[in-house]
Amino acid sequence: MKKWYESRAVWGGLIAVGAAAVGAFGIVVDTETQGQIADLIVVGVGSVGGLLAIYGRVKAAKPIK
């Protein structure tokens, strides 16, 4: 199982809601751009997770044997 924030479907839904909200102000976000935004977010979340894992290992109180 993957976490909710790793799901393109969840991010796609959130972005679609956001695109509809900004559409009320006259800003149009097409579906292709929405998909690209979702892809970038999923990649970014994975990258941040990896960096946090490395940071946690570096700051750990006990070394790895």
C-alpha positions in Angstrom: 0.0 0.0 0.0 1.1 3.5 -0.6 0.5 6.6 1.5 -2.3 9.0 0.5 0.2 11.7 -0.5 2.0 9.3 -2.9 -1.2 8.9 -4.9 -1.5 10.7 -8.3 -5.3 10.3 -8.0 -5.5 12.2 -4.7 -3.2 15.0 -6.0 -5.1 15.1 -9.3 -8.4 15.5 -7.4 -7.0 18.2 -5.2 -5.5 20.0 -8.2 -8.8 19.7 -10.1 -10.6 21.4 -7.1 -7.9 24.1 -7.0 -8.2 24.6 -10.8 -12.0 25.0 -10.4 -11.5 27.5 -7.6 -9.0 29.7 -9.5 -11.4 29.4 -12.5 -13.8 31.6 -10.5 -11.2 34.3 -10.8 -10.8 33.9 -14.6 -7.6 31.8 -14.5 -7.8 28.7 -16.7 -5.8 25.6 -15.9 -6.2 23.0 -18.6 -6.2 19.2 -17.8 -2.7 18.6 -19.3 -1.2 21.2 -17.0 -3.2 19.7 -14.1 -1.6 16.3 -14.8 1.9 17.8 -15.0 1.4 19.5 -11.7 0.2 16.2 -10.1 3.3 14.5 -11.5 5.6 17.1 -10.1 4.0 17.0 -6.7 4.3 13.2 -6.5 8.0 13.3 -7.5 8.6 16.1 -5.0 7.0 14.3 -2.2 9.1 11.2 -2.9 12.3 13.3 -3.0 11.5 15.0 0.3 10.8 11.6 1.9 14.2 10.4 0.7 16.0 13.5 1.9 14.3 13.2 5.3 15.4 9.6 5.6 19.0 10.5 4.8 18.9 13.4 7.3 17.4 11.2 10.0 20.2 8.6 9.5 22.9 11.3 9.6 21.5 12.8 12.9 20.8 9.4 14.5 22.3 9.0 17.9 23.7 5.5 17.2 25.9 4.6 14.3 25.1 1.7 11.9 27.3 -1.3 12.3 
